């Protein structure tokens, strides 16, 4: 898909991987709507990025808010052509902690609600709008890129909820691609490894260096720009569909 003149929605779009994707898509001609719960960062990003960027304060666990925001973007810019699902949380807790306390069930439900159910709700709403697009010369109406994690495959100690949510994202990629294929909508998932995002801003340099050594090559953390480059490649390459791509420099996570 040629991004020029197209409209993209990016959840979790005001920071980290999401914002990297939003900036890349906009730099190549797209208008970008950033869905996020962080109002201050969202308004700042909107002002910095200019007229082709809009911030929508959206909690992906609120179905009414999701539906209203997607409809608002479609009305504002005449449709939606690309969706990048980057919103998510990653709290850690053992099933049974050393003091004998059990994994907080409400926390588990919250992680699944945001990372998996919320993502699916955005997908179904955006897909409904994409289905109304006029197909391009190749019959394509839209592209959806979901963000999982290598924790879906190599979950570490304390990551039961996070790995379950990201495993769900991996598992639904192909069936959703098969559902939406007849409509000319492709669906892909990226499973990033350890990325240098704001989540690691407070980490000391020696910790970042140690985390980088988990990678086979290059032995460093990935960047939001490299993630965004892959998103752009997926959007442009019509043969990429129904698959999960690990973006991890060959890393396999140890137990902890």
Secondary structure, 3 states (H helix, E strand, C coil): CCCCCCEEEEECCCCHHHHHHHHHHHHCCCEEEEEECCHHHHHHHHHHHCCCEEEEECCCCCHHHHHHHHHHHHHHHCCCCEEEECCCCCCCCCCECCCCCECCHHHHHHHHHHHHHHHHHHHHHHHHHHCCCCCCCCCCCEEEEEECCCHHHHCCCCCHHHHHHHHHHHHHHHHHHHHHHCCCEEEEEEEECCECCHHHCCCCHHHHHHHHCCCCCCCCCECHHHHHHHHHHHHHCCCCCCCEEEECCCCCCCCC
